[in-house]
Structure formats: structure tokens, C-alpha cells
């Protein structure tokens, strides 16, 4: 029995040893299988992963409006392709400064350099990479808070270069360097008659040739460089078409109403068809075309009560090719004449006293024409203002001589017995401007060429009236001046020599 039990125990032990050996082999087999699989995978990786390759990726930048700034899809990026260096860790974006006009924003990735280098990156071709790691999505851009434009220092404008913008219904031009005056309600005590350095605003009807508005602005800027920029200036230039004039008039009247200066109805009545306002200048241009004669007209129309200078003008034919030969010099000079009216107005103070300081019509218009002639010639001589191509050269002496001969002829034939003091807007005899110009030339030659601006207008508001200011400036009573000037016109004795002295000085004087 013992032997039998021992035999059974031996068999059982043998079975246990056999089972353990099989389990160990299976584990070893499994381990070997794992090792083989890993080596196999290594071979796969090596077979599908080549040496690092240079990959160039083209991205696109674009202008995007603020309404799309939260979109992150790569499909939102459109426009001109540029090559950039891809940095997978980049995620932000910079925005450029908004332009003055369109307030648009240019978006570009932070890692785009100005040299726009080609990109080089190493990527396994079997690995799918999310596009967001290749194309960085700009961060949302916060709403901009506009910064108020600082007021300029009271410095002179220095260049006649202009910036012009086609606004569909009209063309709008300003100085290339000076800012437009910010609109504020009128405050007389803040400095009417103080040089402020603002750019003029020039509004041109849409039917005008594209050469007109820049030429108008440059001429106006040249006058401002000479005399300074005082109150804000609006210059409105009409063409000949009714529809274009109507649109420009509406723009003006909307501005007047928005600024609480005039109601829309009152403004349209002032400047609409058959009025003496802006449409008047359209009709002048229209008549010039119909009569094949390019006459032009412009005026300083106020408005000191609103705190700015308002000008209206018909089409300056010299800035177009509608008539040949071109006489652009006359049109350029008109802007000097008209802007000097702004200088006069700026030095006449405010309120009711202005009327008593304006002076006779011959002095007001003669002063503007004489100063316009002198300073326009200076602008041409010093290359501040370029002559319009094809126009006749401006010769100041010839212009002044023609004015004298014309005035003497009309004074004799149209208004016999009339004298300077008799000439005004109502009784112009068609010599108000020419005779007034010579009256100022006479005063400048005999009493000093700088007295008009340096003394008369500089101290005008301190005088009780124009006549007192005249006597204090020129050292002669108004009656005595009229007497002396009448002798001068009759070319008696030494006065004839004075006439030629004045003309002779016109040849070389730079005022």
C-alpha cells in the first residue's frame, strides 16, 4: 500500500512538473512575440519616415472687419499669398494702425517678418497635424476707442501738396500736412483773428475734371503759406451740371443743419436753383460753356457769425482743358484775392463793430486784388506754386499796367467826372477792382509796402472806425489822400514819374 501511495505521489509530481514547464514556455513565447512585434513596428516606422524634408507652406493674410474677428476657420483668410515661417507655438496676432479714411484693419500673424522668409519644418508624412498648429488664428481684437485728434500748434502751413478723396457725390481735398479744424460751437473769446494753422476743406462738384480740386487746394494753400491760416475755411467749387450741383448743395446744407447753423430749408433756399448762393456759380459756369467764353467768379460769403470762412466759386476753366489757350494764372491768382478777404475779415474783429472797420469798397476789393497780385507773383517766382502747364507766364508789371490803362479808359468814357471816392459796388463803372488796386499800390509806394498788414490790419480792432485807422497808419487824412491820388491819375508832373516808379518796382520786388 505504501508502495502504491508512493507510486501515485511520483506520478502526480511528474504531472505537476510537466504543467509548470509548459506554462513557462508559453510565457517565454509571449515575451518573444512582444519583442518581435516591437521590432516589426520599428521597421515600419523606419520605412515610412524619411529624412527630414523642407516643406513650404503658403498662408494668406487679409483685411478683416471687426464683425469677423471671432471666426477661427482658416477659410476666413483670403487675399495676397505670402511666405511665412511657421512656428507651431505661435497663437497671437497683431493688428496694424487703422487708416485715417477707411478705418480698416490689417491682420497678420505675429511671426511674419518684413523679409517674408520661406518656412522650413520637419513633419512625418504619416502623421495628421491639425491645421490650427500650422496656421495661427488671430486672437479676438478688442473694440477700438478712438483717440481725439490733438489740436495743432499755431504754425504756418509749409507745402501746397494736397490730399484728395473721391466721395462719389463730390471730391474732398485738404492739406497733406495740416489737420482740419475740429468743429466746436463758436466761442469768440477763444481767438477770432488768431493764426491756428488749420487745413482748408475744399468741396468740388462731381462733374468737375479731376484736375480741378487739387489745383484749387494747392492755390489756396499757397495763399495760406503767405498770410497764415486763421479761422476754418470751407471752399465750395461748382461745375455746370444741375444734378452734381444739387448733390453738392445738399452736402453743404446737411453740414449746416448738423452743426445747428442753419435749417435745411433755409440753406436750400439760400443756395438752391435761382438763388444767389452756390447755384449762382453753377450758372456762371454754364453760361461760360454756352457762350464759349471761360469767365469765372468766386466770393468770400462769410460766415464770421458761424466761426469760419465760407467761399463759393464757379468752375475755374484755367484748371481744365475746356478752352484753349489755358489761362490758369488768372484762376490761381483768384484764390489769393479771395483768401485775402478772409485775412481782412479775421482782422476786423467781431460783432457790430465789423461794419465800421471794413472801409470803402475800393479799399476792401483793391486791397485783396493788390495783395493777390503781389503774393501770387512771389509764389511763382519762389516756386512755391507751379504754373499750370500750357498757361501764359505771369508778369506782374504787365498786369498792373493793363489795369491802369483800362481804369483810365473806363473812367473817362463810362464815368466821366467820377473819382475814386465815388466808386463802389453799386457804382463800379467796371473799374472798382482795377482802380482800387492802383490806390493800394500808390499807398504802398508812397507810405510803405508793409503798412497794410503790419500796421493797418494788425491794429484795426483797436481803432474806433476805419477812417481813424487809415489816418493813423498812413499819416494822412482820407480827404488829402483822395486829392493826391486824383492828381496821380491825371499824370501831372512828377506823378507820371511815380507811375513808372511803381511799375519799375514790380519787376524785381519780392514782397
C-alpha positions as CSV (number, residue, x, y, z in Angstrom):
1,X,0.0,0.0,0.0
2,X,2.8,2.3,0.8
3,X,4.4,1.4,-2.4
4,X,1.2,2.2,-4.2
5,X,0.9,5.5,-2.5
6,X,4.5,6.4,-3.3
7,X,3.9,5.5,-6.9
8,X,0.8,7.7,-7.1
9,X,2.7,10.6,-5.5
10,X,5.5,10.2,-8.0
11,X,3.0,10.3,-10.9
12,X,1.3,13.3,-9.5
13,X,4.6,15.2,-9.1
14,X,5.6,14.3,-12.6
15,X,2.3,15.8,-13.9
16,X,2.9,19.0,-11.9
17,X,6.4,19.4,-13.3
18,X,5.1,18.9,-16.8
19,X,2.4,21.5,-16.4
20,X,4.9,24.1,-15.0
21,X,7.3,23.6,-17.8
22,X,4.5,24.3,-20.4
23,X,3.4,27.5,-18.6
24,X,6.9,28.8,-18.6
25,X,7.4,28.2,-22.2
26,X,4.1,30.0,-23.0
27,X,5.2,33.0,-21.1
28,X,8.6,32.9,-22.8
29,X,6.8,32.6,-26.2
30,X,4.6,35.5,-25.4
31,X,7.6,37.6,-24.4
32,X,9.3,36.7,-27.6
33,X,6.2,37.6,-29.5
34,X,6.1,41.0,-27.9
35,X,9.7,41.6,-28.7
36,X,9.2,40.6,-32.3
37,X,6.2,42.8,-32.7
38,X,8.1,45.8,-31.3
39,X,11.0,45.2,-33.8
40,X,8.5,44.8,-36.6
41,X,6.9,48.2,-35.7
42,X,10.4,49.7,-35.6
43,X,10.9,48.6,-39.2
44,X,7.6,50.1,-40.2
45,X,8.4,53.4,-38.7
46,X,11.8,53.4,-40.5
47,X,10.2,52.5,-43.7
48,X,7.6,55.3,-43.7
49,X,9.6,58.1,-42.0
50,X,12.1,59.6,-44.5
51,X,14.8,62.0,-43.7
52,X,13.6,65.4,-42.6
53,X,12.3,67.4,-45.6
54,X,11.9,71.1,-46.2
55,X,8.2,71.9,-46.5
56,X,7.0,75.3,-47.8
57,X,3.5,76.4,-46.7
58,X,1.8,79.4,-48.2
59,X,-0.5,81.3,-45.9
60,X,-2.7,84.3,-46.7
61,X,-3.3,87.5,-44.9
62,X,-6.2,89.8,-45.4
63,X,-8.2,92.8,-44.2
64,X,-10.9,91.5,-41.9
65,X,-13.7,93.5,-40.4
66,X,-14.4,93.6,-36.7
67,X,-17.6,91.6,-37.4
68,X,-15.5,88.6,-38.4
69,X,-12.8,88.8,-35.7
70,X,-14.2,85.9,-33.6
71,X,-14.1,83.4,-36.5
72,X,-11.2,81.0,-36.4
73,X,-11.7,79.0,-39.6
74,X,-8.7,79.0,-41.9
75,X,-11.2,79.6,-44.8
76,X,-11.6,83.2,-43.5
77,X,-8.1,84.1,-44.5
78,X,-8.0,85.4,-48.0
79,X,-6.1,87.8,-50.2
80,X,-2.5,88.0,-51.4
81,X,-0.3,84.9,-50.7
82,X,2.9,85.5,-48.7
83,X,5.5,83.0,-47.4
84,X,6.0,83.0,-43.6
85,X,7.9,81.0,-41.1
86,X,5.7,78.6,-39.3
87,X,6.2,78.4,-35.6
88,X,3.7,75.8,-34.2
89,X,3.8,77.6,-30.8
90,X,2.5,80.9,-32.2
91,X,-1.0,81.7,-31.5
92,X,-1.4,85.5,-31.4
93,X,-1.9,88.2,-34.0
94,X,-1.0,91.9,-34.3
95,X,-3.2,94.5,-35.9
96,X,-1.9,97.5,-37.8
97,X,-3.0,101.0,-37.1
98,X,-6.2,101.9,-38.8
99,X,-6.1,104.2,-41.8
100,X,-7.4,107.7,-41.4
101,X,-10.1,107.3,-44.1
102,X,-11.4,103.8,-44.1
103,X,-10.8,102.7,-40.5
104,X,-9.9,99.3,-41.8
105,X,-7.5,97.0,-40.0
106,X,-4.8,94.7,-41.5
107,X,-4.3,91.5,-39.6
108,X,-1.1,89.5,-39.9
109,X,0.5,86.7,-37.8
110,X,2.9,87.8,-35.2
111,X,5.7,85.7,-36.7
112,X,5.6,87.2,-40.2
113,X,8.8,89.2,-40.7
114,X,9.2,92.0,-43.2
115,X,11.5,89.8,-45.2
116,X,8.8,87.1,-45.5
117,X,11.3,84.2,-45.3
118,X,10.3,80.7,-46.7
119,X,9.2,78.2,-44.0
120,X,11.1,75.1,-43.1
121,X,9.6,72.5,-40.8
122,X,10.0,68.7,-40.2
123,X,6.8,66.7,-40.3
124,X,6.2,62.9,-40.6
125,X,4.1,62.5,-43.6
126,X,2.1,59.7,-41.9
127,X,1.0,62.0,-39.1
128,X,-2.1,64.1,-39.4
129,X,-1.5,67.6,-37.9
130,X,-4.4,69.8,-37.1
131,X,-4.4,72.9,-39.3
132,X,-4.5,75.2,-36.2
133,X,-1.0,74.2,-35.4
134,X,0.1,75.3,-38.8
135,X,-2.0,78.4,-39.4
136,X,-2.2,80.5,-36.2
137,X,-5.6,82.1,-35.6
138,X,-5.6,85.8,-34.6
139,X,-6.8,86.5,-31.1
140,X,-10.0,88.4,-30.9
141,X,-9.3,92.1,-31.4
142,X,-11.0,94.4,-28.8
143,X,-13.1,97.3,-30.0
144,X,-11.0,100.4,-30.6
145,X,-11.7,103.5,-28.6
146,X,-11.0,106.5,-30.9
147,X,-8.4,108.9,-29.6
148,X,-9.2,112.6,-30.0
149,X,-7.0,114.3,-32.6
150,X,-4.8,116.8,-30.8
151,X,-5.2,120.4,-31.8
152,X,-2.2,121.7,-33.9
153,X,0.3,124.2,-32.8
154,X,-0.3,127.6,-34.4
155,X,2.4,127.1,-37.1
156,X,2.3,128.0,-40.7
157,X,1.4,125.5,-43.4
158,X,4.6,124.8,-45.4
159,X,3.6,122.9,-48.5
160,X,1.0,123.2,-51.2
161,X,0.6,119.4,-51.5
162,X,-2.9,118.2,-51.1
163,X,-4.8,115.0,-50.3
164,X,-8.0,114.5,-52.3
165,X,-10.7,111.8,-51.9
166,X,-13.4,110.9,-54.4
167,X,-16.6,110.6,-52.3
168,X,-18.8,109.8,-55.2
169,X,-21.1,112.8,-54.9
170,X,-18.2,115.2,-54.6
171,X,-14.4,115.4,-54.2
172,X,-12.9,116.5,-50.9
173,X,-9.4,117.9,-50.6
174,X,-7.3,119.0,-47.6
175,X,-3.7,119.8,-46.9
176,X,-1.3,116.9,-46.8
177,X,0.3,118.1,-43.6
178,X,-2.2,120.1,-41.5
179,X,-5.4,118.8,-39.9
180,X,-8.9,120.1,-40.4
181,X,-10.2,122.2,-37.6
182,X,-12.4,120.2,-35.2
183,X,-15.9,121.5,-35.1
184,X,-16.8,123.4,-32.0
185,X,-19.6,125.8,-31.2
186,X,-18.5,129.3,-31.8
187,X,-16.6,131.0,-29.0
188,X,-15.5,134.5,-30.0
189,X,-13.3,134.9,-26.9
190,X,-11.2,131.9,-27.8
191,X,-9.4,133.8,-30.6
192,X,-11.1,135.1,-33.7
193,X,-8.2,136.6,-35.8
194,X,-5.6,134.3,-34.3
195,X,-3.5,132.1,-36.6
196,X,-4.3,128.5,-35.9
197,X,-2.6,126.5,-38.7
198,X,-5.7,124.5,-39.8
199,X,-6.1,123.0,-43.3
200,X,-8.8,124.3,-45.6
201,X,-11.6,122.0,-46.6
202,X,-12.3,122.1,-50.4
203,X,-15.5,120.6,-51.7
204,X,-15.8,120.1,-55.5
205,X,-18.8,119.1,-57.5
206,X,-18.5,115.6,-59.0
207,X,-18.8,116.8,-62.6
208,X,-15.6,118.8,-62.5
209,X,-12.5,117.4,-64.2
210,X,-10.2,115.6,-61.8
211,X,-7.5,118.2,-62.2
212,X,-9.6,120.9,-60.7
213,X,-9.9,120.2,-57.0
214,X,-6.1,119.5,-56.4
215,X,-5.3,122.8,-58.3
216,X,-7.8,124.7,-56.2
217,X,-6.4,123.3,-53.0
218,X,-2.8,124.0,-53.9
219,X,-3.6,127.6,-54.8
220,X,-5.4,128.1,-51.6
221,X,-2.6,126.6,-49.6
222,X,-0.1,128.8,-51.2
223,X,-2.1,131.9,-50.1
224,X,-2.2,130.4,-46.6
225,X,1.5,129.9,-46.5
226,X,1.9,133.6,-47.3
227,X,-0.6,135.0,-44.9
228,X,-1.2,132.3,-42.4
229,X,-4.3,130.0,-41.6
230,X,-6.7,131.7,-39.3
231,X,-10.3,130.6,-38.9
232,X,-11.5,127.3,-40.5
233,X,-12.1,127.6,-44.3
234,X,-14.6,125.9,-46.5
235,X,-14.2,126.4,-50.2
236,X,-17.1,125.1,-52.4
237,X,-16.5,124.8,-56.2
238,X,-19.3,124.2,-58.6
239,X,-19.3,122.7,-62.1
240,X,-22.1,123.1,-64.7
241,X,-24.4,120.1,-64.2
242,X,-27.5,120.6,-62.2
243,X,-27.6,117.2,-60.6
244,X,-24.0,117.5,-59.4
245,X,-24.6,121.0,-58.1
246,X,-27.7,119.7,-56.3
247,X,-25.8,116.9,-54.6
248,X,-23.0,119.3,-53.5
249,X,-25.6,121.8,-52.2
250,X,-27.3,119.0,-50.2
251,X,-23.9,118.1,-48.7
252,X,-23.4,121.7,-47.6
253,X,-26.9,122.1,-46.2
254,X,-26.7,118.9,-44.3
255,X,-23.5,120.1,-42.7
256,X,-25.1,123.5,-41.8
257,X,-28.1,121.7,-40.2
258,X,-26.0,119.1,-38.3
259,X,-23.9,121.9,-36.9
260,X,-27.0,123.9,-35.8
261,X,-26.0,126.8,-38.1
262,X,-29.0,126.8,-40.4
263,X,-32.1,124.8,-41.1
264,X,-32.1,122.5,-44.2
265,X,-35.0,124.5,-45.8
266,X,-33.3,127.9,-45.2
267,X,-30.0,126.6,-46.5
268,X,-31.5,125.1,-49.7
269,X,-33.4,128.4,-50.2
270,X,-30.1,130.2,-50.0
271,X,-28.1,128.0,-52.3
272,X,-30.7,126.2,-54.5
273,X,-31.7,127.0,-58.0
274,X,-32.3,130.6,-58.9
275,X,-30.6,131.7,-55.7
276,X,-27.6,134.0,-55.2
277,X,-25.7,131.2,-53.4
278,X,-23.9,128.1,-54.8
279,X,-26.2,127.6,-57.7
280,X,-25.3,131.1,-58.9
281,X,-21.8,129.9,-59.5
282,X,-23.1,126.8,-61.4
283,X,-25.0,129.1,-63.7
284,X,-21.9,131.2,-64.4
285,X,-20.0,128.1,-65.5
286,X,-23.0,127.0,-67.5
287,X,-23.1,130.4,-69.3
288,X,-19.4,130.2,-69.9
289,X,-19.8,126.9,-71.7
290,X,-22.8,128.1,-73.7
291,X,-21.0,131.3,-74.8
292,X,-17.7,129.6,-75.4
293,X,-16.1,132.0,-73.0
294,X,-14.5,130.8,-69.9
295,X,-15.3,133.5,-67.3
296,X,-15.1,132.6,-63.7
297,X,-16.3,134.1,-60.4
298,X,-15.7,133.5,-56.7
299,X,-16.6,135.2,-53.5
300,X,-15.9,135.2,-49.8
301,X,-19.5,134.7,-48.5
302,X,-19.0,134.9,-44.7
303,X,-19.7,133.4,-42.2
304,X,-18.0,135.0,-39.3
305,X,-21.2,134.6,-37.2
306,X,-20.6,130.8,-37.5
307,X,-16.9,131.0,-36.9
308,X,-15.5,130.1,-40.3
309,X,-14.8,131.5,-43.7
310,X,-17.2,130.3,-46.5
311,X,-16.3,130.6,-50.1
312,X,-18.1,129.8,-53.3
313,X,-16.6,129.5,-56.8
314,X,-17.7,128.8,-60.3
315,X,-15.6,126.4,-62.4
316,X,-12.0,127.6,-62.8
317,X,-11.7,127.0,-66.5
318,X,-7.9,127.5,-66.4
319,X,-7.7,124.2,-64.4
320,X,-9.4,122.3,-67.3
321,X,-8.8,121.7,-71.0
322,X,-12.2,123.1,-72.0
323,X,-10.8,126.3,-73.5
324,X,-7.5,127.0,-75.3
325,X,-5.2,128.6,-74.7
326,X,-5.2,127.9,-71.0
327,X,-5.1,131.0,-68.7
328,X,-4.6,129.2,-65.5
329,X,-2.6,132.1,-63.9
330,X,-5.8,134.1,-63.6
331,X,-7.6,131.3,-61.8
332,X,-4.6,130.6,-59.5
333,X,-4.5,134.3,-58.6
334,X,-8.2,134.5,-57.8
335,X,-7.6,132.2,-54.8
336,X,-5.1,134.7,-53.4
337,X,-7.5,137.5,-53.9
338,X,-10.4,135.7,-52.2
339,X,-8.3,134.4,-49.3
340,X,-7.1,137.9,-48.5
341,X,-10.7,138.7,-47.8
342,X,-10.5,136.0,-45.1
343,X,-7.4,137.8,-43.7
344,X,-9.3,141.1,-43.8
345,X,-12.3,139.5,-42.1
346,X,-10.1,137.9,-39.4
347,X,-8.6,141.3,-38.5
348,X,-11.9,143.1,-38.3
349,X,-13.0,141.7,-35.0
350,X,-16.5,140.5,-34.2
351,X,-19.9,141.9,-33.6
352,X,-21.4,145.2,-34.8
353,X,-18.1,147.0,-35.0
354,X,-17.1,145.0,-38.0
355,X,-19.1,147.2,-40.3
356,X,-17.3,150.4,-39.3
357,X,-13.9,148.7,-39.8
358,X,-14.5,147.3,-43.3
359,X,-13.9,150.6,-45.1
360,X,-14.9,151.7,-48.6
361,X,-15.4,149.1,-51.3
362,X,-12.4,150.3,-53.3
363,X,-10.2,149.7,-50.3
364,X,-11.6,146.3,-49.4
365,X,-11.5,145.0,-53.0
366,X,-8.4,146.9,-54.0
367,X,-6.5,145.6,-51.1
368,X,-7.4,142.0,-51.9
369,X,-6.5,142.4,-55.6
370,X,-3.3,144.3,-55.0
371,X,-2.1,141.8,-52.4
372,X,-3.3,138.9,-54.5
373,X,-1.3,140.2,-57.5
374,X,1.9,140.7,-55.4
375,X,1.8,137.5,-53.5
376,X,0.8,135.3,-56.4
377,X,3.8,136.6,-58.3
378,X,6.0,135.8,-55.3
379,X,4.6,132.3,-55.1
380,X,5.5,131.7,-58.8
381,X,9.0,133.3,-58.5
382,X,9.9,131.3,-55.5
383,X,8.5,128.0,-56.9
384,X,6.0,127.7,-54.1
385,X,3.3,127.3,-56.7
386,X,3.9,125.7,-60.0
387,X,2.4,127.3,-63.1
388,X,-0.3,125.2,-64.8
389,X,1.2,123.5,-67.9
390,X,0.4,125.4,-71.0
391,X,-0.6,128.7,-69.3
392,X,0.9,132.0,-70.1
393,X,3.7,133.2,-67.8
394,X,2.6,135.8,-65.2
395,X,4.2,139.2,-65.5
396,X,3.2,141.5,-62.6
397,X,4.3,144.7,-64.3
398,X,2.2,143.9,-67.4
399,X,-0.8,143.1,-65.3
400,X,-0.6,146.3,-63.3
401,X,0.0,148.4,-66.4
402,X,-3.1,146.9,-68.1
403,X,-5.1,147.7,-65.0
404,X,-4.2,151.3,-65.1
405,X,-4.8,151.8,-68.8
406,X,-8.2,150.0,-68.5
407,X,-9.2,152.1,-65.5
408,X,-8.3,155.4,-67.1
409,X,-10.2,154.5,-70.3
410,X,-13.3,153.5,-68.5
411,X,-13.1,156.4,-66.0
412,X,-13.1,158.7,-69.0
413,X,-15.7,157.0,-71.2
414,X,-18.0,155.3,-68.8
415,X,-17.9,157.5,-65.7
416,X,-16.7,161.0,-66.7
417,X,-16.1,163.2,-63.7
418,X,-16.1,160.3,-61.3
419,X,-13.3,159.9,-58.7
420,X,-12.0,157.1,-56.5
421,X,-14.3,158.0,-53.6
422,X,-17.3,157.7,-55.9
423,X,-16.6,154.2,-56.9
424,X,-18.4,151.3,-55.1
425,X,-20.3,148.1,-55.7
426,X,-23.4,150.0,-56.8
427,X,-21.4,152.4,-59.0
428,X,-18.5,150.4,-60.1
429,X,-18.1,151.7,-63.6
430,X,-16.4,148.4,-64.1
431,X,-13.2,149.9,-62.6
432,X,-13.7,149.1,-58.9
433,X,-11.1,146.4,-58.8
434,X,-8.6,148.0,-61.1
435,X,-8.7,151.4,-59.7
436,X,-8.8,150.1,-56.1
437,X,-5.7,148.0,-56.9
438,X,-3.8,151.1,-58.0
439,X,-4.9,153.1,-54.9
440,X,-3.3,150.4,-52.8
441,X,-0.2,150.3,-55.0
442,X,0.1,154.1,-54.6
443,X,-0.2,153.9,-50.8
444,X,2.4,151.1,-50.7
445,X,4.9,153.1,-52.8
446,X,4.5,156.4,-51.1
447,X,3.9,155.4,-47.4
448,X,5.4,151.9,-47.1
449,X,4.7,148.5,-48.7
450,X,4.3,146.7,-45.4
451,X,1.9,149.1,-43.7
452,X,-1.3,147.4,-44.8
453,X,-0.7,144.2,-42.9
454,X,2.0,145.1,-40.4
455,X,0.2,148.2,-39.2
456,X,-3.3,148.8,-40.6
457,X,-4.9,145.4,-40.1
458,X,-2.7,144.4,-37.2
459,X,-4.1,147.3,-35.1
460,X,-7.5,147.7,-36.8
461,X,-9.7,146.4,-33.9
462,X,-8.1,148.9,-31.6
463,X,-9.4,151.8,-33.6
464,X,-12.9,153.3,-33.4
465,X,-13.5,153.1,-37.1
466,X,-11.8,152.5,-40.5
467,X,-11.1,156.2,-41.2
468,X,-9.2,156.7,-38.0
469,X,-7.2,153.5,-38.7
470,X,-6.4,154.8,-42.2
471,X,-5.0,158.1,-40.9
472,X,-3.0,156.6,-38.0
473,X,-1.4,154.1,-40.4
474,X,-0.6,156.3,-43.4
475,X,-0.2,159.6,-41.7
476,X,-2.6,161.4,-44.0
477,X,-6.3,162.2,-43.8
478,X,-8.6,160.4,-46.2
479,X,-9.5,163.7,-47.9
480,X,-5.9,164.5,-48.6
481,X,-5.3,161.1,-49.9
482,X,-8.2,161.4,-52.4
483,X,-6.8,164.7,-53.6
484,X,-3.3,163.4,-54.1
485,X,-4.5,160.2,-55.8
486,X,-6.7,162.2,-58.2
487,X,-3.6,164.2,-59.2
488,X,-1.7,160.9,-59.7
489,X,-4.4,159.6,-62.0
490,X,-4.2,162.7,-64.2
491,X,-0.5,162.0,-64.6
492,X,0.5,165.6,-63.8
493,X,4.1,166.5,-63.3
494,X,6.1,164.2,-61.1
495,X,3.2,161.9,-60.6
496,X,3.8,160.5,-64.1
497,X,7.3,159.5,-62.9
498,X,5.7,157.9,-59.8
499,X,3.6,155.8,-62.1
500,X,6.6,154.4,-63.8
501,X,8.5,154.0,-60.5
502,X,5.7,151.8,-59.2
503,X,5.7,149.7,-62.4
504,X,9.5,149.5,-62.3
505,X,9.4,148.1,-58.7
506,X,7.0,145.4,-59.9
507,X,9.8,143.9,-61.9
508,X,12.0,142.8,-59.1
509,X,10.2,143.3,-55.8
510,X,9.7,140.2,-53.6
511,X,7.2,141.4,-51.0
